[in-house]
Each structure stands twice: as structure tokens, then as C-alpha cells.
Amino acid sequence: MSTRVYIQSEFFSDIKFVEVNDEATVAELKHAVLAQLRPGTEASDLTLSVEDDDDDSHGHSTHVKHLKTDHGVRVHLHRCKQVEVQVRFGTEVLHHKFRPATTVGRVRLWAGEKFGMAPGDIAEHVLQIAGMTEQPDVDIHIGTLTKCPQCSVTFDLVPAHRING
């Protein structure tokens, strides 16, 4: 059976995908993902990580079928092993290192909990890139928002825009 693998990376702005066999090894998956890069891109120091896998528990998986979730397989290709994230809310500031495949939604949830917000209040806030008006979607990997060697991103936790009507 074939599995669609969605790829985000510091090297391209849009989500790309490849199809691989469920029985393909993780090494074969990495090879298929690397084939999406522009020719000449140095690939020796790139890490492939699974979406929202903080502790690299999938790092020991041997086949693509073990990486599948209800949403398929979502991975991130990056030179940074960790991204230093800073979230500002009012006068408070949080710092934490996440893997590049961590979603903006997961960072928002983490920050909201650390700031002591109720779940309903967290849902009414979004992460906005500091100094900009850009509010990345919750399914965007934080690794797409930074390039090596910077390996960091700063967000402001702000109220979501409401549409009354």
C-alpha cells in the first residue's frame, strides 16, 4: 500500500509530498524526501523528524507504516536539530527548545498552558511572528519559520481576530 508523506522544510515555502510504500524503510523515506531538494543542496547534515514528535520516539521506527497517523505521515527536513522559541504575552516571556517539526498549534498550546490560560482562552489566541503581522497556521512546522544557523523564532501570543455577524 502507498502512503502520502507531507514534507515541510527550511528549503521550500510550500508543503511538498512524496508517495512511498508502507513497507519502505525510514532510510528509503529520507532518500525520497531528499530528492525534493534543489540539486546541489548539501544534505549531509539534514535531520528528518516526524511532526510533533518531541522526544524522537519515532526515531527508532524502521518502516513508514510505523509513522502513520490518522493524517498520514508528516515530516520535516532541517539543518537545525532544535529551534529556540520565545513566546511573549504581555510582559511575560517564555523560552523553550522544540524540534523543527513541532507545529505552531502545539507551541501555542504549550505557551497558553505555561501562561496559565484556560483551554477556551488558548483557543481564542494565535501566535504572531514578532515584529510582523504574519500569523502562521496551526499546522505549520516552526522549522519553516527559521533557517540555519539562526535556529530561533520569536512569537507574540495575541487575540485571534473575531468576525462578528
Summary of the structure (lengths in Angstrom):
residues: 165
radius of gyration: 16.8
end to end distance: 46.3
largest distance: 52.9
contacts: 463
relative contact order: 0.18
helix: 22%
strand: 37%
